[in-house]
Amino acid sequence: MSSMPLTVVIFGASGDLTARKLVPSLYNLARKNLLPPEAKIVGVSRTPFSDQDFRQKLAPAAREFVKGEWTAESWDNFARRLHYVPGDATSKGGLEQLGQWLERE
């Protein structure tokens, strides 16, 4: 694995594609140790979520759509990597919070 940090940014993160496909796939990669341990995943959309709200929203879908083994313990370990930043790519300055988050992380 590369020693460079990895951050996956998912735009439209409050949508169905994220819950049904993207997060379950990333969870499976992490569970199989194919995602670097320091990798972070940040969701961006207009919906006002906290990190914890975002994680709680995704947990039931992950449980339902993960292909393979799902355990609460492995989900909890994976979910620590999930973060959320509200933003609107269609408005001027709508992604400033994301830029600030990426600078901090």
N, C-alpha and C positions, 0 to 999 in steps of 0.2 A: 504494500500500500504506500501511497505517496505521503510524505511528511507535511504537505501543504494542507491547511485547514479547508474543510469543505462545508459550504452552506448551500442548501437547496432552497430556492425561493419558489413558492407556488402561488401564482396569481389566480384570483377567483377561488381562494381556498375554502370558502364557506359552501361551495357547490358540491353537487353529487359526484362529479369525476374524482375529486379529492378524496371523498369518503369511501367510495366504492372501489377505486382503482389505485390511485397514487399512494395513499398512506398504507393500505394493505401491502402493496409491493415493496415500499420502503421498509416496512416492518419486517417482511420476510428477508430482505437483504440484511438487515441488522441482526436478525435472529440467526442467520447463517454466517455471521461475521464477515459479510461481504461489503459492509458499509463501514468506513473508518469510525473508530470509537468516538472521535472528537467531532464527527459530522453533526451539523445542526440543520433543522428543517424549519423554515419560517413561512407561515401562511400569510397571505395578504388579500384582503377584500374589504369592501365597504362596511360589512357587518361589524358592530362594536363588540368584540370578544376580548377577554383577558387570555393569557396563556392557558390558565386552568380551564376556562370555559371552552376553549378550542379543543383541548385534550379530551374533555368530557363529552363534547359533541361527537368526536371521532371514534371514541372507544366502542360503542355499540356496532357501528358500521365495520370497524376493523374485525371485531369478533365474528360478524356475519360473513364478511367477504374475504378474509384471509384464506388463502389456499395452503393448507398444511396446518401445522401445530400452532395453536393460540393458547397462551396461558396468561393469567392476570399478572404474574410476576414478570414475564418477558414483555408484556405490554407496558407495565409501569416503568421498566428500564428504558424501553424505547420512547415512551411518552415524554420523558425528561428532555429529549432532544427537540420536541415540538414546541414552537414558539409562534406567536401571532402578533401582527402589527396591522392595525386598521389603515387602509389607504385606498385612494381612488385614482387609478391611472388615467382617468378621463378628465381630471380637473388639474388646473395649474397648481403646482405645489402639493398635489395629492399624494405624492410618494416621499415627501420630506421625512416623515417619521420612519419609513423604511431605511432611507439613507442614514439617518441618525442611528438606528438600531444596528445596521451593518458596521458602522464606524466603531460603535461600542464593543460589539462582539468580535 
